[in-house]
Amino acid sequence: MKTRTTLGLAAVASCAALVTAVGIGRDSDGKSASSYLKPSNGPYVALGDSYTSGPKIPAQNGRPAGCDRSSRNYPALVAGELGVKSDEFRDMSCSGATTDDLFAPQSTDNGVNPAQLSAVSDATRLITLGIGGNDIGFSSMITTCVKVGVRYQIETRIDSETDDAPCRRKFVSAGTDEVQAKIEAAGGRLSSVLDDIERRAPKARVYVVGYPAILPADSSGCERAMGLAPGDVSFLREKEQQLNAMLRNSARVAGAVYVDTYTSSIGRDACAGQDVRWVEPLIPESAAAPVHPNERGELGMARAVLRVVGATG
């Protein structure tokens, strides 16, 4: 089954207008991103999971509907800013995607997404790839840690000075770090993906996009927003940083470029104030899925991509 997932001309124009309105391309020195960018020289394919697709951020578009793609996710904003023609933009990202779903069709609760790599060809000139979180089961790990954390908070008086991490003990014991092992395994799969991309699209510029900060350095305030024991805030943050380190290293080895979205999102995590956060908490206060980027987060990620594309394109 093949499904074309291009944005319409009106949607691309809308994205471009949004980019201008919010100043997405405005760097710290006041220059616009477009001043760093070279004209687009070919088709753009976006690959990735829900942090790329933008579930629940309006307007949801694309097929299948179960992939939860937003017309304001970072690939759409990047395409609009670069002036990529609508018929040269393929957003293949899909909620729940793992590296396996890049090679094979992915069933969703509302339709089947073709193998994401099926959109990549010798004509492709720009690729962004945001993947890996589902390979290590990060969402289910957060769910487990929340359950443990809620029980911990009921049974134990929370002391802001404590660093107890009951969830860490579920994943790290007797010198074995279950999550780190999954990250290392995911790194091997990602290397295979990047090798395949090189074979399919040898002339493409490839950007591996990391994950933005989900949790803060300081656990205070996260008990209510995320339902975690204080020490498990640090544990989950550490695991995300290890995941990003794997993405960075895999990109380097493959000759791709890593896009750091973490640094620019520090202080904008799920436990930050509603007016600054990039990632929503367990109970979202903006249109977004729980523990996923909101529209501000997708804008921030787009800006990070544009900055790197401008420097390396």
N, C-alpha and C positions, 0 to 999 in steps of 0.2 A: 504493500500500500504506500503510495507516494502522496504527500500533501504539501502543497506549496504554501509557505508561511511568510510571504512578503507583506510589508506594510503598504497601504495605499498611498497615493500621492498626497492626499489631504492629511493623513496621519504624519507623514514625514514633515510636511510643512508645519503642522501643529507642533511637532517636537522641536523644530528649528526655532519657532517663535517662543516656545517655552524656554529653550536654552538661552536665548537673548534676554528674555524677561528676568530670569533669575540670576543671570551673570555666571552661568556655569563655567564659561571659559575664562573667567577673570582670575588671573594668577596673583600671587602675593605682591608682585611688583607692579600690579595694575595693568599689565598687558593682557590682551585677550588671547584665549587659547588659539584662535585662528591665526594669530601673528606668528605662532610657532609651527603651524601645520602646513604641510605640503598638500597640494590638491590630491584627492583620491585618485588612484590609478587603476582601479579595478574592483570587482565584486567583493563584498564583505559578508562573511559567514560568522554568526555568533553561536557558540556551543556552550552548554552549561546546565546547571541545576536551578533550583528555585531562587537562589540568591541572584541569579542572572535573569530569570523569567519575571520575577516581581509579582508573586501571587497576591491577589486582593487589592493591588494598587490600580485605580481606574486610569484609563479604561482597559478592561481585559479584552484581548483580541487574539487572532490567530487560531489555527487549527492544528491539533485537536484542542477543544476547550479545556480538557483535563490537564494541559500543560501549564495553565495559569499564567500566560504571558501578558504583560502590561505594555501598552503603547508608550509608557513612560519609564520603561526599564532602561538600564544603562546602554545596552546595545542600540536601542531605538534612538536614544539621545546622541550617542556617538555617531550613528549613521546620519542623523540630521545635521549635526555640526560639521561633519566632513563633506556634506553635500553628496552622499552616495545616492544614486538613483534608486527609486523604489524597486525596480526590477533587478537590481544588483545587490539587494540586501536580503539575506535569508537568516531569520532568527529561528534556530532549531532548539533553543533551550527549553527545558521541561522540568517541572517540579518532580522531585523524587529521583532524578536521573543519577546514575552512577557511571563510571567509566565503561561498564559493559553496554550501557544504553547508547554509547557513541557508535558502537559497532552493529547493534541489532535493534529492531523495533521495540519500543517501550509501550506497554499497556498502561493506560491511566483509567481513572474512574469515569472518564468521558472521552473515549476515543483512543486511537493508537498513534503514537508519534513515530515516524520513520527513523531508522538509524540516523543519528545526527550527522555522522560523517558522510552520509550519502549526498549531502549538499556541497561537500568540498570537492573541487575539481582542479584541473590544471589551469583553469581560468581564474581561480580565486586568488586575490591579492592581499586580503586582510582577514585575519582570523582572531577572534578573542575566545578564550576558553576558561570557564570558571567551574571547576569540578573537584570532587574529592571528599566533601563533607558527608555525603551519603555512603561513600565507600567505607568510611570508618564508623558509620552509625552514629554520627554526632547528635542527630535529633533524638534518637532513642536513648542515647546517653544522658542528654539533658532531661528527658522525661523521667528516667530512673533517678537522677540526682534530685529532681524536684520532689518526687515521692519520698525519697529518703529525707530530704531537707524539711518537708512539711512535718513528717513524723518527729524529726529531731526537734523542731521548734515547739511542737506540742509537749514533748516529754522533757525538754531541757530549757531552762531559762537562758535566753540568748544574751550573752555578754559580748559587747562590742570588741573586747580585747581577745576573745577566743579565736583560735584558728583551727578548731576541730573540723575534720573533713570526712564524715562518715561515708560519703559516696566514693571518695578516692579509695577507701579500703575495699570497695566492691570490685574495682578495676585494677588495682595495684596491690599485689600481695606476694609474699615469699620471694621478693626480688623479681617478680614477673609483672611487666606493665602491658596489660592486654591492649590498651589503646595505642601505645607506641608501636606494638607489633602490627596492628592494622594500618597505621600510617606508613610504615615501611613497606608493607605489601601493596598499599595503594600507590606508592611511589613507583614500584615496578610496573604496575598497570598503566600509570600515566606515561611512563617512558615509552611503552608500546604505542600508546595513542599518539604521542608526538612523532614517533618514527613513522606511523601510518600517515599522519598529516604531511610530513615531509615528502613521502612517496606520492601522495595524491596531488599536492599543491606545492611543488618545489620553489615557485616564485612568490609564495605568500609570505607576508610578515605575520608572525605568530606571537600573540601576547597571552600569557597565562595570568589570569586575574586572581589575586588572593582575596581572602575574606576580610571584611571590616571588623573592627573591635566589637565583640558581642557583650563582653563583661569588663568591668573597670578594674584598675589596679587596686583600688580601695573597695573592700566588700561592703562597707556601710551603705545602707540604703537598698541593698539587693535582696535582703530577706523578704521584704514585702513585694517588690517588683518581680522577683524571680523565684521566690520560695526555696532558696538554697541555704544550706548551712554555710557560715562564713568562710571556712577553709575550702569548701568546694567551689566557691567563686574563683579562688586562685587556681584550683585544680583544673577547672574547665578552661580558664583563660590560658593556662600553660599548654593544654592540649591543642587549643586553636593556634597558638603560636608555633607549636611543633608542626601542625598541619601546613601552615603557611611557609615554614622553613623548608618542608619537603617540596612544596610547589615551586618555591624559588630555586631550589637546587636542581629539580628536574628540568625546569626551564633552561637553566644555565647549561646543563650537560647537553641538552638537545639543540642548543643554539637559538632558543626562543627568548623572548623578553618577559621578565616578571613585572607585573603591575602591583605595587604595594598600595592597597586601600586601607590597611590597618593603621598606619601612622597618622594619616589625616583624619581618621575617625576616633582617635583617642579622646576620651571625654564626651563622646557622642554615642556611647553604648546604650544597651537596653535599660540600664539603671539611671541614666541621665534624665534631665528634665524633658518634658514633652516638646518644648520649643527648640531643643537642640539635638535630640537623639536621632541617630540614623537607623537604629534597630529598635523594633517595638518589643516590649516586655511580654510576659505570658498573657496578659489581658491587654490587647492593643488599644491605644487611645487615638490612633490614626489609621487610615485605611491601609492595612497590611496584614499579613499572616503573623501569628505569634512567633517571636524570636526570629524575625526576618526583616530585611530592610524596608523602610517606608519610602515614600517618594523622595524625601530629602536624602536618604541613604543612597538610592539609585542615582540621584543627581551627583552626589559626592563621588560615587564609584565611576560614573561617566567622566567626571572631571579628572580623576586620577588616570584613567585610560587615555584621555585626550592629551594630557600633559606628557605622558610617556610616548605616545604615538608621535607627537610633535617633536620630541627630542630624538627619536630614532627612525622616523619614517623617511 
